[in-house]
Amino acid sequence: MKRKRIWLILQKAEEGDRASQIMDLFLIVTIIVSISAMILGTDAGIYAKHRQFFDYIEWVALFIFSAEYLFRLWSCTAKEEFRRPIIGRLRYVFTPLALIDLLVILPIFTPMFFIDLRVFRLFRFVELLRILKLGRYSESWGLIFRVVKKKKEEIFTTAFVGFVLLLIVSTIIYFLESHIQPEAFGSIPKAMWWGIVTLTTVGYGDVAPITAAGKLFGGITALFGVGMYVLPAAILASGFHEEIRERQKKEDKETCPHCGK
């Protein structure tokens, strides 16, 4: 089978491509089953009774995802932007979806290189990234990825402004409350916990200012926190609007003005 054909089969199926449609369905089912097994396996009682079954699903899924990754890596040179055997494959490896594909098969290497249970659990957590693989087969996920990619500079700027604001409010509340509540506001890093829960308007209530100045500043900070949600939401909404409008224009160009097909 030609390299290009394998590449096309592993991509999102085009209308009429039966082999690619079957492959998409097979991989989607594998992703859903493996994630479901991982979630159920966190229940100690269920896992103890069906350990062999869960381990079997895990190893089969890892084998399938590993084979998928290797076939994608091998056949990616069929695409023009990855046509150079070495450099092209290196470029492919660092694409977002290829990085996700690589991360989800990392647990297969943990028994070989790691003994520490904490490291093993960390790699097990990476298995949740398998759900991101569904983005390859969902137009909705694809839309989200494109919007985030298009608006990455604005999102980064907003995140940076949010971090600076967090540092400012944490520093101010530290000077206002540290002498009264050293256990809660004894340092700026400690005060940052209050800053996070206040700016995000979560307000756990475990730490709160008690001085008049601290309470006043806390109220002002909470109001700023409400505004923090508006800016990124507006950026993403703008991105979705632009993406949908571009897609509509593309569909209009492909539609015959006379017959509507």
C-alpha positions in Angstrom: 0.0 0.0 0.0 1.4 3.4 -1.0 2.6 5.8 1.7 0.2 8.5 0.6 -2.8 6.1 0.9 -1.8 5.2 4.4 -1.5 8.9 5.3 -5.0 9.6 3.9 -6.5 6.6 5.7 -5.1 8.0 9.0 -6.5 11.4 8.4 -10.1 12.5 9.0 -12.2 10.6 6.5 -13.4 12.3 3.4 -16.8 11.5 2.0 -16.8 8.2 0.2 -13.5 7.0 1.7 -14.7 3.8 3.3 -11.3 2.6 4.6 -10.6 6.0 6.3 -14.1 6.0 7.8 -13.6 2.6 9.3 -10.2 3.6 10.7 -11.7 6.8 12.2 -14.5 4.8 13.9 -12.0 2.2 15.2 -9.7 4.8 16.7 -12.6 6.8 18.3 -13.9 3.6 19.9 -10.4 2.7 21.2 -10.0 6.2 22.7 -13.4 6.1 24.4 -12.9 2.6 25.7 -9.4 3.3 27.1 -10.5 6.5 28.8 -13.5 4.8 30.3 -11.4 2.0 31.6 -8.8 4.4 33.1 -11.6 6.3 34.9 -13.3 3.1 36.3 -9.9 1.7 37.2 -9.3 4.5 39.7 -12.0 2.8 41.9 -9.9 0.5 44.1 -12.7 -2.0 44.5 -13.5 -2.3 40.8 -9.9 -2.5 39.8 -9.1 -5.2 42.3 -11.9 -7.4 40.9 -11.1 -6.8 37.3 -7.4 -6.0 37.3 -6.5 -8.3 34.5 -9.3 -6.9 32.3 -8.2 -3.3 32.9 -4.5 -4.1 32.3 -5.5 -5.9 29.0 -7.4 -2.9 27.8 -4.5 -0.6 28.7 -1.9 -2.6 26.9 -4.1 -3.2 23.8 -4.8 0.6 23.6 -1.1 1.5 24.0 -0.2 -1.0 21.2 -2.9 0.5 18.9 -1.9 4.1 19.7 1.8 3.3 19.3 1.2 1.7 15.9 -0.9 4.6 14.9 1.9 7.1 15.8 4.5 5.1 14.0 2.4 4.8 10.8 1.6 8.6 11.0 5.3 9.3 11.4 6.3 7.0 8.6 3.6 8.2 6.1 3.7 12.0 6.9 6.3 12.5 4.1 3.4 12.0 1.7 2.3 15.5 2.6 4.1 18.3 0.9 5.1 20.3 4.0 6.7 17.1 5.5 8.1 15.7 2.3 11.8 15.7 3.4 12.5 12.4 5.2 14.3 13.7 8.2 13.5 17.4 8.6 9.9 16.8 7.5 9.4 14.1 10.1 11.0 16.3 12.8 8.6 19.1 11.8 5.7 16.7 12.0 6.7 15.4 15.5 6.4 18.9 16.9 2.9 19.6 15.4 0.2 19.9 18.2 -1.6 16.7 17.3 1.6 14.7 16.9 2.8 15.8 20.3 -0.5 14.6 21.8 -0.1 11.3 20.1 3.4 11.0 21.6 2.3 11.9 25.1 -0.5 9.4 25.2 1.9 6.5 24.6 4.4 7.6 27.2 2.9 5.3 29.9 4.3 2.3 27.9 7.8 3.3 28.9 7.3 3.9 32.6 7.9 0.2 33.7 11.2 0.4 31.8 12.7 3.6 33.2 10.8 4.5 36.3 10.2 2.7 39.6 8.9 5.7 41.7 5.2 5.2 42.1 4.6 9.0 42.0 6.3 9.2 38.5 4.2 6.3 37.3 1.0 8.0 38.5 2.0 11.2 36.7 2.4 9.3 33.5 -1.0 7.6 34.1 -2.5 11.0 34.4 -1.2 11.8 30.9 -3.6 9.1 29.6 -6.4 11.7 30.0 -4.8 13.5 27.1 -6.2 10.7 24.9 -9.5 12.6 24.9 -7.7 15.4 23.0 -7.1 12.9 20.2 -10.8 13.1 19.4 -10.1 16.6 18.2 -8.7 15.0 15.0 -12.2 13.6 14.2 -14.4 16.4 15.4 -15.1 19.7 13.5 -16.0 21.3 16.8 -12.7 20.5 18.4 -10.9 21.6 15.2 -12.7 24.9 15.4 -11.6 25.4 19.0 -7.9 24.6 18.1 -8.0 27.0 15.1 -9.5 29.8 17.2 -6.9 29.4 20.0 -4.1 29.2 17.4 -5.3 32.4 15.6 -5.8 34.3 18.9 -2.7 33.0 20.7 -1.0 36.4 20.9 -4.1 38.1 22.4 -4.6 35.2 24.8 -1.0 35.3 25.9 -1.2 39.0 26.5 -4.4 38.6 28.5 -2.7 35.9 30.6 0.4 38.1 31.2 -1.8 41.0 32.3 -3.7 38.7 34.6 -0.4 37.5 36.2 0.9 41.0 36.7 -2.4 41.9 38.3 -2.1 38.9 40.6 1.3 40.0 41.7 0.1 43.6 42.3 -2.9 42.6 44.4 -1.0 40.0 46.3 1.7 42.5 47.2 -0.8 45.1 48.3 -2.8 42.7 50.5 0.5 41.4 52.0 1.4 44.9 53.2 -2.2 45.4 54.5 -2.7 42.1 56.3 0.7 40.5 57.1 1.1 42.1 60.5 -2.4 41.0 61.6 -2.6 37.5 59.9 1.0 36.3 59.4 -0.1 32.7 59.0 -2.3 33.6 56.0 -0.5 36.7 54.5 3.0 36.3 56.0 4.6 36.4 52.6 3.7 37.4 49.0 3.6 33.8 47.8 1.1 33.0 50.6 -0.9 36.1 49.7 -1.0 34.9 46.1 -3.4 32.1 47.1 -5.9 34.8 48.3 -5.2 36.8 45.1 -6.0 33.8 42.9 -9.3 32.8 44.6 -10.4 36.5 44.7 -9.5 37.4 41.1 -11.2 34.2 39.9 -14.2 35.1 42.1 -14.1 31.6 43.6 -13.8 32.9 47.2 -13.2 29.7 49.2 -13.3 31.7 52.4 -10.4 29.9 54.1 -8.3 33.1 53.9 -9.9 36.6 54.1 -8.7 40.1 55.1 -9.9 41.4 58.5 -8.7 45.0 58.5 -10.9 47.7 57.2 -8.3 48.6 54.5 -7.9 44.9 53.6 -11.7 44.4 53.2 -12.0 47.5 51.1 -9.2 46.4 48.9 -10.6 42.9 48.7 -13.9 44.2 47.4 -12.1 46.2 44.7 -10.0 43.2 43.7 -13.2 41.1 43.4 -14.7 43.6 41.0 -11.5 43.5 38.9 -11.8 39.7 39.0 -15.2 39.9 37.3 -13.7 42.0 34.5 -10.9 39.4 34.1 -13.4 36.9 32.7 -14.8 39.4 30.1 -11.5 40.0 28.2 -10.6 36.4 27.3 -14.2 35.6 26.7 -14.5 38.5 24.2 -11.3 37.5 22.5 -12.5 33.9 22.0 -15.9 35.1 20.9 -14.3 37.3 18.3 -12.2 34.4 17.1 -15.2 32.1 16.8 -17.1 34.7 14.9 -14.2 35.3 12.5 -13.7 31.5 11.9 -17.4 30.9 11.3 -17.7 33.8 8.9 -14.6 32.6 7.0 -16.1 29.1 6.8 -19.4 30.5 5.5 -17.6 32.5 2.8 -15.8 29.4 1.7 -19.0 27.4 1.6 -20.7 30.2 -0.4 -17.8 30.1 -3.0 -18.1 26.3 -3.4 -21.9 26.5 -3.9 -23.2 27.0 -7.4 -25.3 30.2 -7.5 -27.7 28.6 -10.0 -28.5 25.1 -8.8 -27.5 25.6 -5.1 -25.1 22.6 -5.1 
